[in-house]
Amino acid sequence: MEEECIKDNTGQIEAQLPVTVATYLLNEKRESIQTLEARHKVQLVIIPNPNLDTPKFQILRRKSSEVSSD
């Protein structure tokens, strides 16, 4: 996710991850995620997807102009 954050004009990163991975990130690595968001001024959205198994994942990068303010 950080590699995608570094790219120019990135506004949001949406990561669909296996449920166990998403749960780990949201519970154990919350501070690291918040640090990434603040450092790169990017919104990170983590979506648990029960249809994915480790090590599969999907990352979608949205440019600043594509991110809604909702």
PQR file of N, CA, C, O and H, with PARSE charges and radii, in Angstrom:
ATOM      1  N   MET A   1       0.823  -1.175   0.000 -0.4000 1.5000
ATOM      2  CA  MET A   1       0.000   0.000   0.000 -0.0000 2.0000
ATOM      3  C   MET A   1       0.876   1.251   0.000  0.5500 1.7000
ATOM      4  O   MET A   1       0.548   2.250  -0.640 -0.5500 1.4000
ATOM      5  N   GLU A   2       1.980   1.186   0.715 -0.4000 1.5000
ATOM      6  CA  GLU A   2       2.842   2.369   0.763 -0.0000 2.0000
ATOM      7  C   GLU A   2       3.441   2.683  -0.601  0.5500 1.7000
ATOM      8  O   GLU A   2       3.601   3.853  -0.947 -0.5500 1.4000
ATOM      9  H   GLU A   2       2.247   0.374   1.235  0.4000 1.0000
ATOM     10  N   GLU A   3       3.773   1.664  -1.374 -0.4000 1.5000
ATOM     11  CA  GLU A   3       4.304   1.901  -2.720 -0.0000 2.0000
ATOM     12  C   GLU A   3       3.311   2.677  -3.567  0.5500 1.7000
ATOM     13  O   GLU A   3       3.703   3.557  -4.332 -0.5500 1.4000
ATOM     14  H   GLU A   3       3.643   0.713  -1.092  0.4000 1.0000
ATOM     15  N   GLU A   4       2.036   2.361  -3.439 -0.4000 1.5000
ATOM     16  CA  GLU A   4       0.999   3.078  -4.183 -0.0000 2.0000
ATOM     17  C   GLU A   4       0.822   4.492  -3.643  0.5500 1.7000
ATOM     18  O   GLU A   4       0.539   5.410  -4.413 -0.5500 1.4000
ATOM     19  H   GLU A   4       1.718   1.645  -2.817  0.4000 1.0000
ATOM     20  N   CYS A   5       0.980   4.685  -2.342 -0.4000 1.5000
ATOM     21  CA  CYS A   5       0.849   6.015  -1.729 -0.0000 2.0000
ATOM     22  C   CYS A   5       1.903   6.983  -2.244  0.5500 1.7000
ATOM     23  O   CYS A   5       1.647   8.179  -2.380 -0.5500 1.4000
ATOM     24  H   CYS A   5       1.209   3.940  -1.717  0.4000 1.0000
ATOM     25  N   ILE A   6       3.081   6.461  -2.528 -0.4000 1.5000
ATOM     26  CA  ILE A   6       4.202   7.299  -2.935 -0.0000 2.0000
ATOM     27  C   ILE A   6       4.004   7.892  -4.327  0.5500 1.7000
ATOM     28  O   ILE A   6       4.564   8.947  -4.627 -0.5500 1.4000
ATOM     29  H   ILE A   6       3.289   5.489  -2.417  0.4000 1.0000
ATOM     30  N   LYS A   7       3.234   7.250  -5.165 -0.4000 1.5000
ATOM     31  CA  LYS A   7       3.044   7.720  -6.536 -0.0000 2.0000
ATOM     32  C   LYS A   7       2.386   9.096  -6.561  0.5500 1.7000
ATOM     33  O   LYS A   7       1.559   9.419  -5.708 -0.5500 1.4000
ATOM     34  H   LYS A   7       2.779   6.394  -4.921  0.4000 1.0000
ATOM     35  N   ASP A   8       2.767   9.900  -7.553 -0.4000 1.5000
ATOM     36  CA  ASP A   8       2.251  11.260  -7.679 -0.0000 2.0000
ATOM     37  C   ASP A   8       0.743  11.289  -7.833  0.5500 1.7000
ATOM     38  O   ASP A   8       0.148  10.417  -8.467 -0.5500 1.4000
ATOM     39  H   ASP A   8       3.438   9.638  -8.246  0.4000 1.0000
ATOM     40  N   ASN A   9       0.134  12.314  -7.237 -0.4000 1.5000
ATOM     41  CA  ASN A   9      -1.277  12.613  -7.400 -0.0000 2.0000
ATOM     42  C   ASN A   9      -2.203  11.500  -6.890  0.5500 1.7000
ATOM     43  O   ASN A   9      -3.311  11.340  -7.402 -0.5500 1.4000
ATOM     44  H   ASN A   9       0.618  13.022  -6.722  0.4000 1.0000
ATOM     45  N   THR A  10      -1.766  10.742  -5.900 -0.4000 1.5000
ATOM     46  CA  THR A  10      -2.597   9.690  -5.326 -0.0000 2.0000
ATOM     47  C   THR A  10      -3.479  10.297  -4.247  0.5500 1.7000
ATOM     48  O   THR A  10      -2.992  11.001  -3.363 -0.5500 1.4000
ATOM     49  H   THR A  10      -0.866  10.872  -5.484  0.4000 1.0000
ATOM     50  N   GLY A  11      -4.784  10.022  -4.320 -0.4000 1.5000
ATOM     51  CA  GLY A  11      -5.719  10.544  -3.338 -0.0000 2.0000
ATOM     52  C   GLY A  11      -6.260   9.473  -2.409  0.5500 1.7000
ATOM     53  O   GLY A  11      -6.557   9.741  -1.245 -0.5500 1.4000
ATOM     54  H   GLY A  11      -5.179   9.449  -5.038  0.4000 1.0000
ATOM     55  N   GLN A  12      -6.386   8.252  -2.929 -0.4000 1.5000
ATOM     56  CA  GLN A  12      -6.964   7.172  -2.133 -0.0000 2.0000
ATOM     57  C   GLN A  12      -6.438   5.828  -2.620  0.5500 1.7000
ATOM     58  O   GLN A  12      -6.247   5.610  -3.816 -0.5500 1.4000
ATOM     59  H   GLN A  12      -6.144   8.034  -3.875  0.4000 1.0000
ATOM     60  N   ILE A  13      -6.210   4.942  -1.669 -0.4000 1.5000
ATOM     61  CA  ILE A  13      -5.830   3.567  -1.954 -0.0000 2.0000
ATOM     62  C   ILE A  13      -6.903   2.671  -1.358  0.5500 1.7000
ATOM     63  O   ILE A  13      -7.203   2.751  -0.167 -0.5500 1.4000
ATOM     64  H   ILE A  13      -6.365   5.119  -0.697  0.4000 1.0000
ATOM     65  N   GLU A  14      -7.477   1.820  -2.195 -0.4000 1.5000
ATOM     66  CA  GLU A  14      -8.466   0.845  -1.733 -0.0000 2.0000
ATOM     67  C   GLU A  14      -7.835  -0.531  -1.818  0.5500 1.7000
ATOM     68  O   GLU A  14      -7.445  -0.977  -2.898 -0.5500 1.4000
ATOM     69  H   GLU A  14      -7.233   1.755  -3.163  0.4000 1.0000
ATOM     70  N   ALA A  15      -7.734  -1.199  -0.693 -0.4000 1.5000
ATOM     71  CA  ALA A  15      -7.124  -2.524  -0.649 -0.0000 2.0000
ATOM     72  C   ALA A  15      -8.168  -3.547  -0.235  0.5500 1.7000
ATOM     73  O   ALA A  15      -8.711  -3.478   0.867 -0.5500 1.4000
ATOM     74  H   ALA A  15      -8.050  -0.837   0.184  0.4000 1.0000
ATOM     75  N   GLN A  16      -8.449  -4.500  -1.125 -0.4000 1.5000
ATOM     76  CA  GLN A  16      -9.311  -5.630  -0.776 -0.0000 2.0000
ATOM     77  C   GLN A  16      -8.394  -6.777  -0.392  0.5500 1.7000
ATOM     78  O   GLN A  16      -7.551  -7.216  -1.174 -0.5500 1.4000
ATOM     79  H   GLN A  16      -8.008  -4.555  -2.021  0.4000 1.0000
ATOM     80  N   LEU A  17      -8.580  -7.249   0.830 -0.4000 1.5000
ATOM     81  CA  LEU A  17      -7.677  -8.244   1.401 -0.0000 2.0000
ATOM     82  C   LEU A  17      -8.474  -9.400   1.994  0.5500 1.7000
ATOM     83  O   LEU A  17      -9.655  -9.252   2.308 -0.5500 1.4000
ATOM     84  H   LEU A  17      -9.265  -6.892   1.465  0.4000 1.0000
ATOM     85  N   PRO A  18      -7.817 -10.563   2.148 -0.5600 1.5000
ATOM     86  CA  PRO A  18      -8.481 -11.653   2.880  0.2800 2.0000
ATOM     87  C   PRO A  18      -8.885 -11.160   4.271  0.5500 1.7000
ATOM     88  O   PRO A  18      -8.217 -10.297   4.840 -0.5500 1.4000
ATOM     89  N   VAL A  19      -9.944 -11.689   4.806 -0.4000 1.5000
ATOM     90  CA  VAL A  19     -10.495 -11.221   6.078 -0.0000 2.0000
ATOM     91  C   VAL A  19      -9.446 -11.244   7.192  0.5500 1.7000
ATOM     92  O   VAL A  19      -9.365 -10.298   7.977 -0.5500 1.4000
ATOM     93  H   VAL A  19     -10.487 -12.390   4.344  0.4000 1.0000
ATOM     94  N   THR A  20      -8.655 -12.291   7.271 -0.4000 1.5000
ATOM     95  CA  THR A  20      -7.660 -12.381   8.354 -0.0000 2.0000
ATOM     96  C   THR A  20      -6.591 -11.295   8.236  0.5500 1.7000
ATOM     97  O   THR A  20      -6.147 -10.745   9.244 -0.5500 1.4000
ATOM     98  H   THR A  20      -8.721 -13.058   6.634  0.4000 1.0000
ATOM     99  N   VAL A  21      -6.182 -10.991   7.016 -0.4000 1.5000
ATOM    100  CA  VAL A  21      -5.161  -9.956   6.791 -0.0000 2.0000
ATOM    101  C   VAL A  21      -5.743  -8.586   7.111  0.5500 1.7000
ATOM    102  O   VAL A  21      -5.107  -7.784   7.795 -0.5500 1.4000
ATOM    103  H   VAL A  21      -6.543 -11.438   6.197  0.4000 1.0000
ATOM    104  N   ALA A  22      -6.942  -8.316   6.621 -0.4000 1.5000
ATOM    105  CA  ALA A  22      -7.589  -7.027   6.880 -0.0000 2.0000
ATOM    106  C   ALA A  22      -7.803  -6.821   8.379  0.5500 1.7000
ATOM    107  O   ALA A  22      -7.584  -5.725   8.895 -0.5500 1.4000
ATOM    108  H   ALA A  22      -7.458  -8.967   6.065  0.4000 1.0000
ATOM    109  N   THR A  23      -8.230  -7.867   9.070 -0.4000 1.5000
ATOM    110  CA  THR A  23      -8.453  -7.779  10.510 -0.0000 2.0000
ATOM    111  C   THR A  23      -7.151  -7.473  11.234  0.5500 1.7000
ATOM    112  O   THR A  23      -7.126  -6.641  12.141 -0.5500 1.4000
ATOM    113  H   THR A  23      -8.408  -8.757   8.650  0.4000 1.0000
ATOM    114  N   TYR A  24      -6.079  -8.133  10.844 -0.4000 1.5000
ATOM    115  CA  TYR A  24      -4.768  -7.886  11.453 -0.0000 2.0000
ATOM    116  C   TYR A  24      -4.349  -6.431  11.260  0.5500 1.7000
ATOM    117  O   TYR A  24      -3.924  -5.771  12.208 -0.5500 1.4000
ATOM    118  H   TYR A  24      -6.100  -8.809  10.107  0.4000 1.0000
ATOM    119  N   LEU A  25      -4.469  -5.938  10.036 -0.4000 1.5000
ATOM    120  CA  LEU A  25      -4.066  -4.555   9.763 -0.0000 2.0000
ATOM    121  C   LEU A  25      -4.907  -3.558  10.556  0.5500 1.7000
ATOM    122  O   LEU A  25      -4.371  -2.620  11.147 -0.5500 1.4000
ATOM    123  H   LEU A  25      -4.814  -6.475   9.266  0.4000 1.0000
ATOM    124  N   LEU A  26      -6.208  -3.760  10.567 -0.4000 1.5000
ATOM    125  CA  LEU A  26      -7.091  -2.820  11.249 -0.0000 2.0000
ATOM    126  C   LEU A  26      -6.938  -2.856  12.768  0.5500 1.7000
ATOM    127  O   LEU A  26      -7.115  -1.835  13.433 -0.5500 1.4000
ATOM    128  H   LEU A  26      -6.643  -4.522  10.087  0.4000 1.0000
ATOM    129  N   ASN A  27      -6.613  -4.012  13.315 -0.4000 1.5000
ATOM    130  CA  ASN A  27      -6.491  -4.129  14.770 -0.0000 2.0000
ATOM    131  C   ASN A  27      -5.075  -3.924  15.282  0.5500 1.7000
ATOM    132  O   ASN A  27      -4.873  -3.228  16.277 -0.5500 1.4000
ATOM    133  H   ASN A  27      -6.470  -4.841  12.775  0.4000 1.0000
ATOM    134  N   GLU A  28      -4.105  -4.512  14.626 -0.4000 1.5000
ATOM    135  CA  GLU A  28      -2.731  -4.498  15.135 -0.0000 2.0000
ATOM    136  C   GLU A  28      -1.846  -3.421  14.504  0.5500 1.7000
ATOM    137  O   GLU A  28      -0.857  -3.007  15.108 -0.5500 1.4000
ATOM    138  H   GLU A  28      -4.269  -5.078  13.818  0.4000 1.0000
ATOM    139  N   LYS A  29      -2.184  -2.972  13.321 -0.4000 1.5000
ATOM    140  CA  LYS A  29      -1.339  -2.012  12.613 -0.0000 2.0000
ATOM    141  C   LYS A  29      -2.060  -0.688  12.338  0.5500 1.7000
ATOM    142  O   LYS A  29      -1.698   0.040  11.414 -0.5500 1.4000
ATOM    143  H   LYS A  29      -2.988  -3.308  12.831  0.4000 1.0000
ATOM    144  N   ARG A  30      -3.063  -0.388  13.131 -0.4000 1.5000
ATOM    145  CA  ARG A  30      -3.850   0.830  12.940 -0.0000 2.0000
ATOM    146  C   ARG A  30      -2.977   2.089  12.970  0.5500 1.7000
ATOM    147  O   ARG A  30      -3.147   2.976  12.134 -0.5500 1.4000
ATOM    148  H   ARG A  30      -3.357  -0.979  13.882  0.4000 1.0000
ATOM    149  N   GLU A  31      -2.057   2.173  13.914 -0.4000 1.5000
ATOM    150  CA  GLU A  31      -1.181   3.342  14.020 -0.0000 2.0000
ATOM    151  C   GLU A  31      -0.305   3.490  12.777  0.5500 1.7000
ATOM    152  O   GLU A  31      -0.089   4.605  12.303 -0.5500 1.4000
ATOM    153  H   GLU A  31      -1.918   1.452  14.594  0.4000 1.0000
ATOM    154  N   SER A  32       0.192   2.395  12.256 -0.4000 1.5000
ATOM    155  CA  SER A  32       1.018   2.440  11.046 -0.0000 2.0000
ATOM    156  C   SER A  32       0.201   2.937   9.854  0.5500 1.7000
ATOM    157  O   SER A  32       0.702   3.702   9.029 -0.5500 1.4000
ATOM    158  H   SER A  32       0.017   1.489  12.641  0.4000 1.0000
ATOM    159  N   ILE A  33      -1.038   2.508   9.766 -0.4000 1.5000
ATOM    160  CA  ILE A  33      -1.913   2.948   8.685 -0.0000 2.0000
ATOM    161  C   ILE A  33      -2.170   4.446   8.809  0.5500 1.7000
ATOM    162  O   ILE A  33      -2.121   5.167   7.813 -0.5500 1.4000
ATOM    163  H   ILE A  33      -1.444   1.886  10.435  0.4000 1.0000
ATOM    164  N   GLN A  34      -2.441   4.914  10.012 -0.4000 1.5000
ATOM    165  CA  GLN A  34      -2.678   6.337  10.228 -0.0000 2.0000
ATOM    166  C   GLN A  34      -1.436   7.161   9.917  0.5500 1.7000
ATOM    167  O   GLN A  34      -1.542   8.272   9.395 -0.5500 1.4000
ATOM    168  H   GLN A  34      -2.481   4.329  10.822  0.4000 1.0000
ATOM    169  N   THR A  35      -0.273   6.630  10.230 -0.4000 1.5000
ATOM    170  CA  THR A  35       0.983   7.316   9.921 -0.0000 2.0000
ATOM    171  C   THR A  35       1.171   7.435   8.417  0.5500 1.7000
ATOM    172  O   THR A  35       1.571   8.490   7.923 -0.5500 1.4000
ATOM    173  H   THR A  35      -0.187   5.729  10.653  0.4000 1.0000
ATOM    174  N   LEU A  36       0.885   6.354   7.680 -0.4000 1.5000
ATOM    175  CA  LEU A  36       0.975   6.396   6.216 -0.0000 2.0000
ATOM    176  C   LEU A  36       0.027   7.442   5.639  0.5500 1.7000
ATOM    177  O   LEU A  36       0.405   8.217   4.760 -0.5500 1.4000
ATOM    178  H   LEU A  36       0.561   5.497   8.081  0.4000 1.0000
ATOM    179  N   GLU A  37      -1.198   7.459   6.136 -0.4000 1.5000
ATOM    180  CA  GLU A  37      -2.188   8.414   5.644 -0.0000 2.0000
ATOM    181  C   GLU A  37      -1.717   9.848   5.869  0.5500 1.7000
ATOM    182  O   GLU A  37      -1.835  10.689   4.978 -0.5500 1.4000
ATOM    183  H   GLU A  37      -1.505   6.829   6.850  0.4000 1.0000
ATOM    184  N   ALA A  38      -1.189  10.125   7.047 -0.4000 1.5000
ATOM    185  CA  ALA A  38      -0.738  11.479   7.367 -0.0000 2.0000
ATOM    186  C   ALA A  38       0.512  11.865   6.583  0.5500 1.7000
ATOM    187  O   ALA A  38       0.614  12.984   6.080 -0.5500 1.4000
ATOM    188  H   ALA A  38      -1.094   9.442   7.771  0.4000 1.0000
ATOM    189  N   ARG A  39       1.454  10.944   6.481 -0.4000 1.5000
ATOM    190  CA  ARG A  39       2.719  11.237   5.803 -0.0000 2.0000
ATOM    191  C   ARG A  39       2.518  11.527   4.321  0.5500 1.7000
ATOM    192  O   ARG A  39       3.135  12.441   3.774 -0.5500 1.4000
ATOM    193  H   ARG A  39       1.371  10.035   6.890  0.4000 1.0000
ATOM    194  N   HIS A  40       1.663  10.757   3.678 -0.4000 1.5000
ATOM    195  CA  HIS A  40       1.494  10.887   2.224 -0.0000 2.0000
ATOM    196  C   HIS A  40       0.215  11.632   1.841  0.5500 1.7000
ATOM    197  O   HIS A  40      -0.056  11.835   0.658 -0.5500 1.4000
ATOM    198  H   HIS A  40       1.162  10.015   4.122  0.4000 1.0000
ATOM    199  N   LYS A  41      -0.573  12.041   2.846 -0.4000 1.5000
ATOM    200  CA  LYS A  41      -1.840  12.742   2.608 -0.0000 2.0000
ATOM    201  C   LYS A  41      -2.738  11.952   1.657  0.5500 1.7000
ATOM    202  O   LYS A  41      -3.262  12.479   0.675 -0.5500 1.4000
ATOM    203  H   LYS A  41      -0.353  11.875   3.807  0.4000 1.0000
ATOM    204  N   VAL A  42      -2.897  10.671   1.986 -0.4000 1.5000
ATOM    205  CA  VAL A  42      -3.675   9.732   1.182 -0.0000 2.0000
ATOM    206  C   VAL A  42      -4.637   9.000   2.113  0.5500 1.7000
ATOM    207  O   VAL A  42      -4.287   8.681   3.250 -0.5500 1.4000
ATOM    208  H   VAL A  42      -2.472  10.243   2.783  0.4000 1.0000
ATOM    209  N   GLN A  43      -5.831   8.739   1.634 -0.4000 1.5000
ATOM    210  CA  GLN A  43      -6.801   7.964   2.400 -0.0000 2.0000
ATOM    211  C   GLN A  43      -6.620   6.486   2.066  0.5500 1.7000
ATOM    212  O   GLN A  43      -6.641   6.106   0.895 -0.5500 1.4000
ATOM    213  H   GLN A  43      -6.115   8.998   0.711  0.4000 1.0000
ATOM    214  N   LEU A  44      -6.443   5.657   3.085 -0.4000 1.5000
ATOM    215  CA  LEU A  44      -6.337   4.212   2.901 -0.0000 2.0000
ATOM    216  C   LEU A  44      -7.650   3.566   3.304  0.5500 1.7000
ATOM    217  O   LEU A  44      -8.135   3.768   4.418 -0.5500 1.4000
ATOM    218  H   LEU A  44      -6.426   5.966   4.036  0.4000 1.0000
ATOM    219  N   VAL A  45      -8.227   2.787   2.393 -0.4000 1.5000
ATOM    220  CA  VAL A  45      -9.473   2.085   2.656 -0.0000 2.0000
ATOM    221  C   VAL A  45      -9.172   0.594   2.608  0.5500 1.7000
ATOM    222  O   VAL A  45      -8.734   0.075   1.582 -0.5500 1.4000
ATOM    223  H   VAL A  45      -7.833   2.622   1.488  0.4000 1.0000
ATOM    224  N   ILE A  46      -9.408  -0.089   3.717 -0.4000 1.5000
ATOM    225  CA  ILE A  46      -9.140  -1.522   3.806 -0.0000 2.0000
ATOM    226  C   ILE A  46     -10.474  -2.255   3.835  0.5500 1.7000
ATOM    227  O   ILE A  46     -11.307  -2.029   4.713 -0.5500 1.4000
ATOM    228  H   ILE A  46      -9.764   0.333   4.551  0.4000 1.0000
ATOM    229  N   ILE A  47     -10.660  -3.136   2.861 -0.4000 1.5000
ATOM    230  CA  ILE A  47     -11.920  -3.868   2.717 -0.0000 2.0000
ATOM    231  C   ILE A  47     -11.657  -5.366   2.883  0.5500 1.7000
ATOM    232  O   ILE A  47     -10.949  -5.961   2.070 -0.5500 1.4000
ATOM    233  H   ILE A  47      -9.983  -3.321   2.148  0.4000 1.0000
ATOM    234  N   PRO A  48     -12.221  -5.981   3.928 -0.5600 1.5000
ATOM    235  CA  PRO A  48     -12.094  -7.435   4.078  0.2800 2.0000
ATOM    236  C   PRO A  48     -12.940  -8.129   3.007  0.5500 1.7000
ATOM    237  O   PRO A  48     -14.122  -7.820   2.857 -0.5500 1.4000
ATOM    238  N   ASN A  49     -12.351  -9.049   2.273 -0.4000 1.5000
ATOM    239  CA  ASN A  49     -13.060  -9.751   1.210 -0.0000 2.0000
ATOM    240  C   ASN A  49     -12.997 -11.254   1.494  0.5500 1.7000
ATOM    241  O   ASN A  49     -11.933 -11.862   1.381 -0.5500 1.4000
ATOM    242  H   ASN A  49     -11.391  -9.300   2.395  0.4000 1.0000
ATOM    243  N   PRO A  50     -14.140 -11.857   1.865 -0.5600 1.5000
ATOM    244  CA  PRO A  50     -14.135 -13.289   2.196  0.2800 2.0000
ATOM    245  C   PRO A  50     -13.879 -14.188   0.987  0.5500 1.7000
ATOM    246  O   PRO A  50     -13.642 -15.385   1.149 -0.5500 1.4000
ATOM    247  N   ASN A  51     -13.923 -13.627  -0.213 -0.4000 1.5000
ATOM    248  CA  ASN A  51     -13.676 -14.414  -1.425 -0.0000 2.0000
ATOM    249  C   ASN A  51     -12.202 -14.492  -1.795  0.5500 1.7000
ATOM    250  O   ASN A  51     -11.837 -15.164  -2.760 -0.5500 1.4000
ATOM    251  H   ASN A  51     -14.115 -12.654  -0.344  0.4000 1.0000
ATOM    252  N   LEU A  52     -11.360 -13.813  -1.038 -0.4000 1.5000
ATOM    253  CA  LEU A  52      -9.916 -13.846  -1.294 -0.0000 2.0000
ATOM    254  C   LEU A  52      -9.232 -14.715  -0.247  0.5500 1.7000
ATOM    255  O   LEU A  52      -9.596 -14.693   0.928 -0.5500 1.4000
ATOM    256  H   LEU A  52     -11.657 -13.267  -0.255  0.4000 1.0000
ATOM    257  N   ASP A  53      -8.247 -15.474  -0.682 -0.4000 1.5000
ATOM    258  CA  ASP A  53      -7.433 -16.284   0.219 -0.0000 2.0000
ATOM    259  C   ASP A  53      -6.006 -15.774   0.158  0.5500 1.7000
ATOM    260  O   ASP A  53      -5.542 -15.322  -0.888 -0.5500 1.4000
ATOM    261  H   ASP A  53      -7.951 -15.492  -1.637  0.4000 1.0000
ATOM    262  N   THR A  54      -5.309 -15.848   1.292 -0.4000 1.5000
ATOM    263  CA  THR A  54      -3.912 -15.436   1.351 -0.0000 2.0000
ATOM    264  C   THR A  54      -3.110 -16.258   0.353  0.5500 1.7000
ATOM    265  O   THR A  54      -3.287 -17.476   0.341 -0.5500 1.4000
ATOM    266  H   THR A  54      -5.686 -16.215   2.143  0.4000 1.0000
ATOM    267  N   PRO A  55      -2.274 -15.716  -0.457 -0.5600 1.5000
ATOM    268  CA  PRO A  55      -1.725 -14.372  -0.498  0.2800 2.0000
ATOM    269  C   PRO A  55      -2.395 -13.449  -1.524  0.5500 1.7000
ATOM    270  O   PRO A  55      -1.789 -12.450  -1.913 -0.5500 1.4000
ATOM    271  N   LYS A  56      -3.593 -13.737  -1.966 -0.4000 1.5000
ATOM    272  CA  LYS A  56      -4.278 -12.914  -2.963 -0.0000 2.0000
ATOM    273  C   LYS A  56      -4.742 -11.591  -2.349  0.5500 1.7000
ATOM    274  O   LYS A  56      -5.128 -11.542  -1.181 -0.5500 1.4000
ATOM    275  H   LYS A  56      -4.085 -14.548  -1.650  0.4000 1.0000
ATOM    276  N   PHE A  57      -4.699 -10.527  -3.141 -0.4000 1.5000
ATOM    277  CA  PHE A  57      -5.210  -9.223  -2.725 -0.0000 2.0000
ATOM    278  C   PHE A  57      -5.430  -8.369  -3.966  0.5500 1.7000
ATOM    279  O   PHE A  57      -4.934  -8.684  -5.047 -0.5500 1.4000
ATOM    280  H   PHE A  57      -4.385 -10.567  -4.090  0.4000 1.0000
ATOM    281  N   GLN A  58      -6.179  -7.289  -3.796 -0.4000 1.5000
ATOM    282  CA  GLN A  58      -6.434  -6.346  -4.886 -0.0000 2.0000
ATOM    283  C   GLN A  58      -6.226  -4.937  -4.351  0.5500 1.7000
ATOM    284  O   GLN A  58      -6.771  -4.572  -3.309 -0.5500 1.4000
ATOM    285  H   GLN A  58      -6.583  -7.033  -2.918  0.4000 1.0000
ATOM    286  N   ILE A  59      -5.435  -4.152  -5.068 -0.4000 1.5000
ATOM    287  CA  ILE A  59      -5.212  -2.766  -4.672 -0.0000 2.0000
ATOM    288  C   ILE A  59      -5.624  -1.868  -5.824  0.5500 1.7000
ATOM    289  O   ILE A  59      -5.207  -2.060  -6.967 -0.5500 1.4000
ATOM    290  H   ILE A  59      -4.992  -4.449  -5.914  0.4000 1.0000
ATOM    291  N   LEU A  60      -6.455  -0.881  -5.498 -0.4000 1.5000
ATOM    292  CA  LEU A  60      -6.924   0.083  -6.481 -0.0000 2.0000
ATOM    293  C   LEU A  60      -6.445   1.465  -6.051  0.5500 1.7000
ATOM    294  O   LEU A  60      -6.702   1.896  -4.927 -0.5500 1.4000
ATOM    295  H   LEU A  60      -6.793  -0.726  -4.570  0.4000 1.0000
ATOM    296  N   ARG A  61      -5.756   2.151  -6.939 -0.4000 1.5000
ATOM    297  CA  ARG A  61      -5.248   3.495  -6.663 -0.0000 2.0000
ATOM    298  C   ARG A  61      -6.143   4.503  -7.367  0.5500 1.7000
ATOM    299  O   ARG A  61      -6.417   4.382  -8.561 -0.5500 1.4000
ATOM    300  H   ARG A  61      -5.547   1.801  -7.852  0.4000 1.0000
ATOM    301  N   ARG A  62      -6.596   5.500  -6.611 -0.4000 1.5000
ATOM    302  CA  ARG A  62      -7.401   6.573  -7.192 -0.0000 2.0000
ATOM    303  C   ARG A  62      -6.624   7.876  -7.107  0.5500 1.7000
ATOM    304  O   ARG A  62      -6.004   8.176  -6.086 -0.5500 1.4000
ATOM    305  H   ARG A  62      -6.373   5.598  -5.641  0.4000 1.0000
ATOM    306  N   LYS A  63      -6.662   8.641  -8.176 -0.4000 1.5000
ATOM    307  CA  LYS A  63      -6.020   9.953  -8.183 -0.0000 2.0000
ATOM    308  C   LYS A  63      -6.828  10.914  -7.324  0.5500 1.7000
ATOM    309  O   LYS A  63      -8.002  10.671  -7.043 -0.5500 1.4000
ATOM    310  H   LYS A  63      -7.166   8.398  -9.005  0.4000 1.0000
ATOM    311  N   SER A  64      -6.201  11.997  -6.912 -0.4000 1.5000
ATOM    312  CA  SER A  64      -6.857  12.987  -6.070 -0.0000 2.0000
ATOM    313  C   SER A  64      -8.155  13.504  -6.701  0.5500 1.7000
ATOM    314  O   SER A  64      -9.138  13.743  -6.000 -0.5500 1.4000
ATOM    315  H   SER A  64      -5.248  12.195  -7.140  0.4000 1.0000
ATOM    316  N   SER A  65      -8.152  13.671  -8.002 -0.4000 1.5000
ATOM    317  CA  SER A  65      -9.327  14.196  -8.709 -0.0000 2.0000
ATOM    318  C   SER A  65     -10.473  13.188  -8.766  0.5500 1.7000
ATOM    319  O   SER A  65     -11.610  13.577  -9.032 -0.5500 1.4000
ATOM    320  H   SER A  65      -7.353  13.477  -8.571  0.4000 1.0000
ATOM    321  N   GLU A  66     -10.204  11.909  -8.524 -0.4000 1.5000
ATOM    322  CA  GLU A  66     -11.221  10.862  -8.602 -0.0000 2.0000
ATOM    323  C   GLU A  66     -11.865  10.552  -7.242  0.5500 1.7000
ATOM    324  O   GLU A  66     -12.834   9.797  -7.177 -0.5500 1.4000
ATOM    325  H   GLU A  66      -9.280  11.594  -8.308  0.4000 1.0000
ATOM    326  N   VAL A  67     -11.337  11.124  -6.173 -0.4000 1.5000
ATOM    327  CA  VAL A  67     -11.816  10.818  -4.830 -0.0000 2.0000
ATOM    328  C   VAL A  67     -12.948  11.766  -4.486  0.5500 1.7000
ATOM    329  O   VAL A  67     -12.818  12.984  -4.609 -0.5500 1.4000
ATOM    330  H   VAL A  67     -10.549  11.738  -6.226  0.4000 1.0000
ATOM    331  N   SER A  68     -14.070  11.184  -4.050 -0.4000 1.5000
ATOM    332  CA  SER A  68     -15.193  12.027  -3.618 -0.0000 2.0000
ATOM    333  C   SER A  68     -14.967  12.490  -2.192  0.5500 1.7000
ATOM    334  O   SER A  68     -14.193  11.880  -1.454 -0.5500 1.4000
ATOM    335  H   SER A  68     -14.175  10.194  -3.951  0.4000 1.0000
ATOM    336  N   SER A  69     -15.625  13.544  -1.807 -0.4000 1.5000
ATOM    337  CA  SER A  69     -15.446  14.094  -0.467 -0.0000 2.0000
ATOM    338  C   SER A  69     -16.342  13.436   0.570  0.5500 1.7000
ATOM    339  O   SER A  69     -16.353  13.873   1.721 -0.5500 1.4000
ATOM    340  H   SER A  69     -16.253  14.039  -2.406  0.4000 1.0000
ATOM    341  N   ASP A  70     -17.098  12.395   0.204 -0.4000 1.5000
ATOM    342  CA  ASP A  70     -18.001  11.716   1.143 -0.0000 2.0000
ATOM    343  C   ASP A  70     -17.253  10.903   2.149  0.5500 1.7000
ATOM    344  O   ASP A  70     -17.865  10.270   3.010 -0.5500 1.4000
ATOM    345  H   ASP A  70     -17.089  12.040  -0.731  0.4000 1.0000
TER
END
